[in-house]
Amino acid sequence: MAVKDYYNVADDSIERTRQSCPRCGEGVFLAEHKDRRTCGKCGYTEFKK
């Protein structure tokens, strides 16, 4: 997936489409899986309900 797919650009605003990792900071996004979100850098995992 290209980096441009992580953002939505509309008019004069930019929105992130993915959640960022709470441990690594704003520059690292969490991967979306069926039942969880994970960080590929530090291994942080968040399970969906």
mmCIF file as Biopython writes it, N, C-alpha, C and O atoms, coordinates in Angstrom:
data_model
#
loop_
_atom_site.group_PDB
_atom_site.id
_atom_site.type_symbol
_atom_site.label_atom_id
_atom_site.label_alt_id
_atom_site.label_comp_id
_atom_site.label_asym_id
_atom_site.label_entity_id
_atom_site.label_seq_id
_atom_site.pdbx_PDB_ins_code
_atom_site.Cartn_x
_atom_site.Cartn_y
_atom_site.Cartn_z
_atom_site.occupancy
_atom_site.B_iso_or_equiv
_atom_site.auth_seq_id
_atom_site.auth_asym_id
_atom_site.pdbx_PDB_model_num
ATOM 1   N N  . MET A ? 1  ? 0.844   -1.171 0.000  1.0 0.0 1  A 1 
ATOM 2   C CA . MET A ? 1  ? 0.000   0.000  0.000  1.0 0.0 1  A 1 
ATOM 3   C C  . MET A ? 1  ? 0.895   1.242  0.000  1.0 0.0 1  A 1 
ATOM 4   O O  . MET A ? 1  ? 1.875   1.304  0.743  1.0 0.0 1  A 1 
ATOM 5   N N  . ALA A ? 2  ? 0.567   2.194  -0.806 1.0 0.0 2  A 1 
ATOM 6   C CA . ALA A ? 2  ? 1.349   3.419  -0.909 1.0 0.0 2  A 1 
ATOM 7   C C  . ALA A ? 2  ? 1.012   4.380  0.229  1.0 0.0 2  A 1 
ATOM 8   O O  . ALA A ? 2  ? -0.083  4.334  0.791  1.0 0.0 2  A 1 
ATOM 9   N N  . VAL A ? 3  ? 1.950   5.234  0.554  1.0 0.0 3  A 1 
ATOM 10  C CA . VAL A ? 3  ? 1.767   6.204  1.647  1.0 0.0 3  A 1 
ATOM 11  C C  . VAL A ? 3  ? 0.601   7.136  1.359  1.0 0.0 3  A 1 
ATOM 12  O O  . VAL A ? 3  ? -0.077  7.575  2.288  1.0 0.0 3  A 1 
ATOM 13  N N  . LYS A ? 4  ? 0.357   7.444  0.110  1.0 0.0 4  A 1 
ATOM 14  C CA . LYS A ? 4  ? -0.749  8.341  -0.237 1.0 0.0 4  A 1 
ATOM 15  C C  . LYS A ? 4  ? -2.110  7.770  0.155  1.0 0.0 4  A 1 
ATOM 16  O O  . LYS A ? 4  ? -3.080  8.518  0.283  1.0 0.0 4  A 1 
ATOM 17  N N  . ASP A ? 5  ? -2.191  6.451  0.347  1.0 0.0 5  A 1 
ATOM 18  C CA . ASP A ? 5  ? -3.451  5.819  0.741  1.0 0.0 5  A 1 
ATOM 19  C C  . ASP A ? 5  ? -3.744  5.977  2.229  1.0 0.0 5  A 1 
ATOM 20  O O  . ASP A ? 5  ? -4.846  5.648  2.668  1.0 0.0 5  A 1 
ATOM 21  N N  . TYR A ? 6  ? -2.790  6.470  3.015  1.0 0.0 6  A 1 
ATOM 22  C CA . TYR A ? 6  ? -2.977  6.664  4.449  1.0 0.0 6  A 1 
ATOM 23  C C  . TYR A ? 6  ? -3.600  8.021  4.776  1.0 0.0 6  A 1 
ATOM 24  O O  . TYR A ? 6  ? -3.888  8.299  5.940  1.0 0.0 6  A 1 
ATOM 25  N N  . TYR A ? 7  ? -3.811  8.863  3.773  1.0 0.0 7  A 1 
ATOM 26  C CA . TYR A ? 7  ? -4.338  10.201 3.987  1.0 0.0 7  A 1 
ATOM 27  C C  . TYR A ? 7  ? -5.506  10.482 3.056  1.0 0.0 7  A 1 
ATOM 28  O O  . TYR A ? 7  ? -5.549  9.960  1.941  1.0 0.0 7  A 1 
ATOM 29  N N  . ASN A ? 8  ? -6.454  11.303 3.500  1.0 0.0 8  A 1 
ATOM 30  C CA . ASN A ? 8  ? -7.547  11.835 2.691  1.0 0.0 8  A 1 
ATOM 31  C C  . ASN A ? 8  ? -7.317  13.324 2.548  1.0 0.0 8  A 1 
ATOM 32  O O  . ASN A ? 8  ? -7.162  14.018 3.553  1.0 0.0 8  A 1 
ATOM 33  N N  . VAL A ? 9  ? -7.292  13.829 1.337  1.0 0.0 9  A 1 
ATOM 34  C CA . VAL A ? 9  ? -7.113  15.256 1.102  1.0 0.0 9  A 1 
ATOM 35  C C  . VAL A ? 9  ? -8.415  15.805 0.539  1.0 0.0 9  A 1 
ATOM 36  O O  . VAL A ? 9  ? -8.866  15.386 -0.527 1.0 0.0 9  A 1 
ATOM 37  N N  . ALA A ? 10 ? -9.014  16.738 1.259  1.0 0.0 10 A 1 
ATOM 38  C CA . ALA A ? 10 ? -10.256 17.362 0.827  1.0 0.0 10 A 1 
ATOM 39  C C  . ALA A ? 10 ? -10.157 18.861 1.061  1.0 0.0 10 A 1 
ATOM 40  O O  . ALA A ? 10 ? -9.923  19.311 2.183  1.0 0.0 10 A 1 
ATOM 41  N N  . ASP A ? 11 ? -10.334 19.623 0.004  1.0 0.0 11 A 1 
ATOM 42  C CA . ASP A ? 11 ? -10.230 21.084 0.041  1.0 0.0 11 A 1 
ATOM 43  C C  . ASP A ? 11 ? -8.895  21.504 0.661  1.0 0.0 11 A 1 
ATOM 44  O O  . ASP A ? 11 ? -7.836  21.262 0.081  1.0 0.0 11 A 1 
ATOM 45  N N  . ASP A ? 12 ? -8.946  22.132 1.838  1.0 0.0 12 A 1 
ATOM 46  C CA . ASP A ? 12 ? -7.736  22.610 2.499  1.0 0.0 12 A 1 
ATOM 47  C C  . ASP A ? 12 ? -7.377  21.800 3.734  1.0 0.0 12 A 1 
ATOM 48  O O  . ASP A ? 12 ? -6.599  22.263 4.569  1.0 0.0 12 A 1 
ATOM 49  N N  . SER A ? 13 ? -7.928  20.602 3.865  1.0 0.0 13 A 1 
ATOM 50  C CA . SER A ? 13 ? -7.655  19.804 5.062  1.0 0.0 13 A 1 
ATOM 51  C C  . SER A ? 13 ? -7.097  18.428 4.688  1.0 0.0 13 A 1 
ATOM 52  O O  . SER A ? 13 ? -7.367  17.891 3.614  1.0 0.0 13 A 1 
ATOM 53  N N  . ILE A ? 14 ? -6.322  17.890 5.605  1.0 0.0 14 A 1 
ATOM 54  C CA . ILE A ? 14 ? -5.737  16.565 5.437  1.0 0.0 14 A 1 
ATOM 55  C C  . ILE A ? 14 ? -6.186  15.708 6.608  1.0 0.0 14 A 1 
ATOM 56  O O  . ILE A ? 14 ? -6.055  16.118 7.762  1.0 0.0 14 A 1 
ATOM 57  N N  . GLU A ? 15 ? -6.717  14.518 6.325  1.0 0.0 15 A 1 
ATOM 58  C CA . GLU A ? 15 ? -7.163  13.593 7.361  1.0 0.0 15 A 1 
ATOM 59  C C  . GLU A ? 15 ? -6.399  12.293 7.250  1.0 0.0 15 A 1 
ATOM 60  O O  . GLU A ? 15 ? -6.123  11.828 6.144  1.0 0.0 15 A 1 
ATOM 61  N N  . ARG A ? 16 ? -6.054  11.704 8.376  1.0 0.0 16 A 1 
ATOM 62  C CA . ARG A ? 16 ? -5.413  10.392 8.384  1.0 0.0 16 A 1 
ATOM 63  C C  . ARG A ? 16 ? -6.491  9.324  8.331  1.0 0.0 16 A 1 
ATOM 64  O O  . ARG A ? 16 ? -7.510  9.433  9.013  1.0 0.0 16 A 1 
ATOM 65  N N  . THR A ? 17 ? -6.274  8.285  7.522  1.0 0.0 17 A 1 
ATOM 66  C CA . THR A ? 17 ? -7.260  7.218  7.430  1.0 0.0 17 A 1 
ATOM 67  C C  . THR A ? 17 ? -6.912  6.065  8.364  1.0 0.0 17 A 1 
ATOM 68  O O  . THR A ? 17 ? -7.767  5.222  8.638  1.0 0.0 17 A 1 
ATOM 69  N N  . ARG A ? 18 ? -5.688  6.010  8.853  1.0 0.0 18 A 1 
ATOM 70  C CA . ARG A ? 18 ? -5.248  4.955  9.769  1.0 0.0 18 A 1 
ATOM 71  C C  . ARG A ? 18 ? -4.869  5.563  11.108 1.0 0.0 18 A 1 
ATOM 72  O O  . ARG A ? 18 ? -4.495  6.733  11.190 1.0 0.0 18 A 1 
ATOM 73  N N  . GLN A ? 19 ? -4.968  4.763  12.146 1.0 0.0 19 A 1 
ATOM 74  C CA . GLN A ? 19 ? -4.589  5.199  13.487 1.0 0.0 19 A 1 
ATOM 75  C C  . GLN A ? 19 ? -3.075  5.107  13.632 1.0 0.0 19 A 1 
ATOM 76  O O  . GLN A ? 19 ? -2.455  4.187  13.098 1.0 0.0 19 A 1 
ATOM 77  N N  . SER A ? 20 ? -2.479  6.048  14.347 1.0 0.0 20 A 1 
ATOM 78  C CA . SER A ? 20 ? -1.033  5.999  14.569 1.0 0.0 20 A 1 
ATOM 79  C C  . SER A ? 20 ? -0.722  5.221  15.846 1.0 0.0 20 A 1 
ATOM 80  O O  . SER A ? 20 ? -1.576  5.079  16.721 1.0 0.0 20 A 1 
ATOM 81  N N  . CYS A ? 21 ? 0.504   4.723  15.942 1.0 0.0 21 A 1 
ATOM 82  C CA . CYS A ? 21 ? 0.927   3.912  17.080 1.0 0.0 21 A 1 
ATOM 83  C C  . CYS A ? 21 ? 1.137   4.805  18.303 1.0 0.0 21 A 1 
ATOM 84  O O  . CYS A ? 21 ? 1.832   5.816  18.211 1.0 0.0 21 A 1 
ATOM 85  N N  . PRO A ? 22 ? 0.546   4.445  19.449 1.0 0.0 22 A 1 
ATOM 86  C CA . PRO A ? 22 ? 0.722   5.259  20.656 1.0 0.0 22 A 1 
ATOM 87  C C  . PRO A ? 22 ? 2.129   5.186  21.230 1.0 0.0 22 A 1 
ATOM 88  O O  . PRO A ? 22 ? 2.547   6.111  21.926 1.0 0.0 22 A 1 
ATOM 89  N N  . ARG A ? 23 ? 2.868   4.124  20.965 1.0 0.0 23 A 1 
ATOM 90  C CA . ARG A ? 23 ? 4.239   3.987  21.469 1.0 0.0 23 A 1 
ATOM 91  C C  . ARG A ? 23 ? 5.246   4.696  20.570 1.0 0.0 23 A 1 
ATOM 92  O O  . ARG A ? 23 ? 6.122   5.408  21.060 1.0 0.0 23 A 1 
ATOM 93  N N  . CYS A ? 24 ? 5.126   4.506  19.266 1.0 0.0 24 A 1 
ATOM 94  C CA . CYS A ? 24 ? 6.122   5.028  18.315 1.0 0.0 24 A 1 
ATOM 95  C C  . CYS A ? 24 ? 5.887   6.484  17.944 1.0 0.0 24 A 1 
ATOM 96  O O  . CYS A ? 24 ? 6.837   7.194  17.616 1.0 0.0 24 A 1 
ATOM 97  N N  . GLY A ? 25 ? 4.661   6.935  17.987 1.0 0.0 25 A 1 
ATOM 98  C CA . GLY A ? 25 ? 4.372   8.327  17.674 1.0 0.0 25 A 1 
ATOM 99  C C  . GLY A ? 25 ? 3.586   8.504  16.395 1.0 0.0 25 A 1 
ATOM 100 O O  . GLY A ? 25 ? 3.075   7.543  15.820 1.0 0.0 25 A 1 
ATOM 101 N N  . GLU A ? 26 ? 3.499   9.736  15.963 1.0 0.0 26 A 1 
ATOM 102 C CA . GLU A ? 26 ? 2.648   10.128 14.849 1.0 0.0 26 A 1 
ATOM 103 C C  . GLU A ? 26 ? 3.103   9.617  13.483 1.0 0.0 26 A 1 
ATOM 104 O O  . GLU A ? 26 ? 2.285   9.539  12.567 1.0 0.0 26 A 1 
ATOM 105 N N  . GLY A ? 27 ? 4.351   9.273  13.319 1.0 0.0 27 A 1 
ATOM 106 C CA . GLY A ? 27 ? 4.851   8.872  12.005 1.0 0.0 27 A 1 
ATOM 107 C C  . GLY A ? 27 ? 4.681   7.411  11.665 1.0 0.0 27 A 1 
ATOM 108 O O  . GLY A ? 27 ? 4.987   7.005  10.544 1.0 0.0 27 A 1 
ATOM 109 N N  . VAL A ? 28 ? 4.196   6.597  12.613 1.0 0.0 28 A 1 
ATOM 110 C CA . VAL A ? 28 ? 4.067   5.151  12.399 1.0 0.0 28 A 1 
ATOM 111 C C  . VAL A ? 28 ? 2.594   4.778  12.512 1.0 0.0 28 A 1 
ATOM 112 O O  . VAL A ? 28 ? 1.950   5.059  13.522 1.0 0.0 28 A 1 
ATOM 113 N N  . PHE A ? 29 ? 2.067   4.143  11.465 1.0 0.0 29 A 1 
ATOM 114 C CA . PHE A ? 29 ? 0.657   3.760  11.437 1.0 0.0 29 A 1 
ATOM 115 C C  . PHE A ? 29 ? 0.463   2.315  11.863 1.0 0.0 29 A 1 
ATOM 116 O O  . PHE A ? 29 ? 1.359   1.484  11.718 1.0 0.0 29 A 1 
ATOM 117 N N  . LEU A ? 30 ? -0.726  2.024  12.395 1.0 0.0 30 A 1 
ATOM 118 C CA . LEU A ? 30 ? -1.082  0.663  12.771 1.0 0.0 30 A 1 
ATOM 119 C C  . LEU A ? 30 ? -1.686  -0.051 11.567 1.0 0.0 30 A 1 
ATOM 120 O O  . LEU A ? 30 ? -2.484  0.529  10.831 1.0 0.0 30 A 1 
ATOM 121 N N  . ALA A ? 31 ? -1.305  -1.302 11.370 1.0 0.0 31 A 1 
ATOM 122 C CA . ALA A ? 31 ? -1.864  -2.119 10.298 1.0 0.0 31 A 1 
ATOM 123 C C  . ALA A ? 31 ? -3.244  -2.592 10.709 1.0 0.0 31 A 1 
ATOM 124 O O  . ALA A ? 31 ? -3.460  -2.953 11.866 1.0 0.0 31 A 1 
ATOM 125 N N  . GLU A ? 32 ? -4.182  -2.593 9.768  1.0 0.0 32 A 1 
ATOM 126 C CA . GLU A ? 32 ? -5.548  -3.025 10.030 1.0 0.0 32 A 1 
ATOM 127 C C  . GLU A ? 32 ? -5.702  -4.488 9.651  1.0 0.0 32 A 1 
ATOM 128 O O  . GLU A ? 32 ? -5.508  -4.860 8.494  1.0 0.0 32 A 1 
ATOM 129 N N  . HIS A ? 33 ? -6.052  -5.316 10.626 1.0 0.0 33 A 1 
ATOM 130 C CA . HIS A ? 33 ? -6.363  -6.720 10.395 1.0 0.0 33 A 1 
ATOM 131 C C  . HIS A ? 33 ? -7.831  -6.936 10.727 1.0 0.0 33 A 1 
ATOM 132 O O  . HIS A ? 33 ? -8.500  -6.020 11.205 1.0 0.0 33 A 1 
ATOM 133 N N  . LYS A ? 34 ? -8.330  -8.122 10.479 1.0 0.0 34 A 1 
ATOM 134 C CA . LYS A ? 34 ? -9.738  -8.415 10.712 1.0 0.0 34 A 1 
ATOM 135 C C  . LYS A ? 34 ? -10.130 -8.264 12.183 1.0 0.0 34 A 1 
ATOM 136 O O  . LYS A ? 34 ? -11.194 -7.730 12.496 1.0 0.0 34 A 1 
ATOM 137 N N  . ASP A ? 35 ? -9.267  -8.735 13.078 1.0 0.0 35 A 1 
ATOM 138 C CA . ASP A ? 35 ? -9.602  -8.733 14.499 1.0 0.0 35 A 1 
ATOM 139 C C  . ASP A ? 35 ? -8.673  -7.891 15.372 1.0 0.0 35 A 1 
ATOM 140 O O  . ASP A ? 35 ? -8.820  -7.878 16.594 1.0 0.0 35 A 1 
ATOM 141 N N  . ARG A ? 36 ? -7.716  -7.184 14.756 1.0 0.0 36 A 1 
ATOM 142 C CA . ARG A ? 36 ? -6.752  -6.428 15.551 1.0 0.0 36 A 1 
ATOM 143 C C  . ARG A ? 36 ? -6.075  -5.333 14.719 1.0 0.0 36 A 1 
ATOM 144 O O  . ARG A ? 36 ? -6.172  -5.310 13.492 1.0 0.0 36 A 1 
ATOM 145 N N  . ARG A ? 37 ? -5.386  -4.426 15.426 1.0 0.0 37 A 1 
ATOM 146 C CA . ARG A ? 37 ? -4.511  -3.424 14.807 1.0 0.0 37 A 1 
ATOM 147 C C  . ARG A ? 37 ? -3.119  -3.657 15.372 1.0 0.0 37 A 1 
ATOM 148 O O  . ARG A ? 37 ? -2.971  -3.829 16.582 1.0 0.0 37 A 1 
ATOM 149 N N  . THR A ? 38 ? -2.096  -3.666 14.526 1.0 0.0 38 A 1 
ATOM 150 C CA . THR A ? 38 ? -0.741  -3.936 15.002 1.0 0.0 38 A 1 
ATOM 151 C C  . THR A ? 38 ? 0.252   -2.938 14.423 1.0 0.0 38 A 1 
ATOM 152 O O  . THR A ? 38 ? 0.057   -2.385 13.341 1.0 0.0 38 A 1 
ATOM 153 N N  . CYS A ? 39 ? 1.325   -2.727 15.183 1.0 0.0 39 A 1 
ATOM 154 C CA . CYS A ? 39 ? 2.429   -1.887 14.746 1.0 0.0 39 A 1 
ATOM 155 C C  . CYS A ? 39 ? 3.554   -2.805 14.283 1.0 0.0 39 A 1 
ATOM 156 O O  . CYS A ? 39 ? 3.963   -3.701 15.021 1.0 0.0 39 A 1 
ATOM 157 N N  . GLY A ? 40 ? 4.049   -2.596 13.090 1.0 0.0 40 A 1 
ATOM 158 C CA . GLY A ? 40 ? 5.119   -3.420 12.562 1.0 0.0 40 A 1 
ATOM 159 C C  . GLY A ? 40 ? 6.477   -3.053 13.117 1.0 0.0 40 A 1 
ATOM 160 O O  . GLY A ? 40 ? 7.428   -3.825 12.992 1.0 0.0 40 A 1 
ATOM 161 N N  . LYS A ? 41 ? 6.582   -1.886 13.727 1.0 0.0 41 A 1 
ATOM 162 C CA . LYS A ? 41 ? 7.866   -1.431 14.246 1.0 0.0 41 A 1 
ATOM 163 C C  . LYS A ? 41 ? 8.132   -1.941 15.665 1.0 0.0 41 A 1 
ATOM 164 O O  . LYS A ? 41 ? 9.202   -2.489 15.931 1.0 0.0 41 A 1 
ATOM 165 N N  . CYS A ? 42 ? 7.171   -1.767 16.575 1.0 0.0 42 A 1 
ATOM 166 C CA . CYS A ? 42 ? 7.402   -2.130 17.966 1.0 0.0 42 A 1 
ATOM 167 C C  . CYS A ? 42 ? 6.598   -3.348 18.415 1.0 0.0 42 A 1 
ATOM 168 O O  . CYS A ? 42 ? 6.854   -3.883 19.494 1.0 0.0 42 A 1 
ATOM 169 N N  . GLY A ? 43 ? 5.635   -3.795 17.616 1.0 0.0 43 A 1 
ATOM 170 C CA . GLY A ? 43 ? 4.851   -4.963 17.963 1.0 0.0 43 A 1 
ATOM 171 C C  . GLY A ? 43 ? 3.611   -4.685 18.797 1.0 0.0 43 A 1 
ATOM 172 O O  . GLY A ? 43 ? 2.950   -5.619 19.251 1.0 0.0 43 A 1 
ATOM 173 N N  . TYR A ? 44 ? 3.286   -3.412 19.005 1.0 0.0 44 A 1 
ATOM 174 C CA . TYR A ? 44 ? 2.083   -3.040 19.753 1.0 0.0 44 A 1 
ATOM 175 C C  . TYR A ? 44 ? 0.857   -3.645 19.061 1.0 0.0 44 A 1 
ATOM 176 O O  . TYR A ? 44 ? 0.729   -3.558 17.840 1.0 0.0 44 A 1 
ATOM 177 N N  . THR A ? 45 ? -0.048  -4.261 19.844 1.0 0.0 45 A 1 
ATOM 178 C CA . THR A ? 45 ? -1.256  -4.872 19.304 1.0 0.0 45 A 1 
ATOM 179 C C  . THR A ? 45 ? -2.466  -4.388 20.080 1.0 0.0 45 A 1 
ATOM 180 O O  . THR A ? 45 ? -2.449  -4.298 21.308 1.0 0.0 45 A 1 
ATOM 181 N N  . GLU A ? 46 ? -3.514  -4.081 19.338 1.0 0.0 46 A 1 
ATOM 182 C CA . GLU A ? 46 ? -4.777  -3.604 19.898 1.0 0.0 46 A 1 
ATOM 183 C C  . GLU A ? 46 ? -5.869  -4.475 19.295 1.0 0.0 46 A 1 
ATOM 184 O O  . GLU A ? 46 ? -6.032  -4.490 18.075 1.0 0.0 46 A 1 
ATOM 185 N N  . PHE A ? 47 ? -6.620  -5.199 20.115 1.0 0.0 47 A 1 
ATOM 186 C CA . PHE A ? 47 ? -7.665  -6.080 19.609 1.0 0.0 47 A 1 
ATOM 187 C C  . PHE A ? 47 ? -8.971  -5.317 19.444 1.0 0.0 47 A 1 
ATOM 188 O O  . PHE A ? 47 ? -9.336  -4.494 20.284 1.0 0.0 47 A 1 
ATOM 189 N N  . LYS A ? 48 ? -9.674  -5.603 18.341 1.0 0.0 48 A 1 
ATOM 190 C CA . LYS A ? 48 ? -10.977 -4.983 18.084 1.0 0.0 48 A 1 
ATOM 191 C C  . LYS A ? 48 ? -12.056 -5.722 18.851 1.0 0.0 48 A 1 
ATOM 192 O O  . LYS A ? 48 ? -11.918 -6.912 19.133 1.0 0.0 48 A 1 
ATOM 193 N N  . LYS A ? 49 ? -13.106 -5.040 19.182 1.0 0.0 49 A 1 
ATOM 194 C CA . LYS A ? 49 ? -14.207 -5.645 19.941 1.0 0.0 49 A 1 
ATOM 195 C C  . LYS A ? 49 ? -15.286 -6.099 19.017 1.0 0.0 49 A 1 
ATOM 196 O O  . LYS A ? 49 ? -16.299 -6.636 19.467 1.0 0.0 49 A 1 
#
